[in-house]
Amino acid sequence: MVGQCVMFFVAGYDTTATTLAHASYFLALNPEIQNKLFAELREILKKTEGELTYEALQRMKYLDNVIAETLRLYPVTS
């Protein structure tokens, strides 16, 4: 039972880490997209006085698009 729990934890962590690594690589190759994402982050965080809340994350539509495109280009199931 403990082994199964550890396996589920590692599997979830690994897919998240892989997706973030691919997104970072994608952003490094595309500075214009990186700048647009950074501008969105600054704008949202300015409205929330620098506090990163769940609601602030929900407003980050471009971030959602970047993650969706990363998963399209580099699916974690392959």
Contacts in CASP RR format, 6 or more apart in sequence:
PFRMAT RR
TARGET T0000
AUTHOR 0000-0000-0000
METHOD contacts of the structure
MODEL  1
MVGQCVMFFVAGYDTTATTLAHASYFLALNPEIQNKLFAELREILKKTEG
ELTYEALQRMKYLDNVIAETLRLYPVTS
15 76 0 8 1.000
18 74 0 8 1.000
18 76 0 8 1.000
19 67 0 8 1.000
19 70 0 8 1.000
19 71 0 8 1.000
19 74 0 8 1.000
19 76 0 8 1.000
22 70 0 8 1.000
22 73 0 8 1.000
22 74 0 8 1.000
23 66 0 8 1.000
23 67 0 8 1.000
23 70 0 8 1.000
26 33 0 8 1.000
26 66 0 8 1.000
26 69 0 8 1.000
26 70 0 8 1.000
26 73 0 8 1.000
26 74 0 8 1.000
27 33 0 8 1.000
27 34 0 8 1.000
27 37 0 8 1.000
27 66 0 8 1.000
28 34 0 8 1.000
33 66 0 8 1.000
36 62 0 8 1.000
37 62 0 8 1.000
37 63 0 8 1.000
37 66 0 8 1.000
40 60 0 8 1.000
40 61 0 8 1.000
40 62 0 8 1.000
40 63 0 8 1.000
41 60 0 8 1.000
41 63 0 8 1.000
44 56 0 8 1.000
44 59 0 8 1.000
44 60 0 8 1.000
45 51 0 8 1.000
45 52 0 8 1.000
45 56 0 8 1.000
47 56 0 8 1.000
48 55 0 8 1.000
48 56 0 8 1.000
57 63 0 8 1.000
END
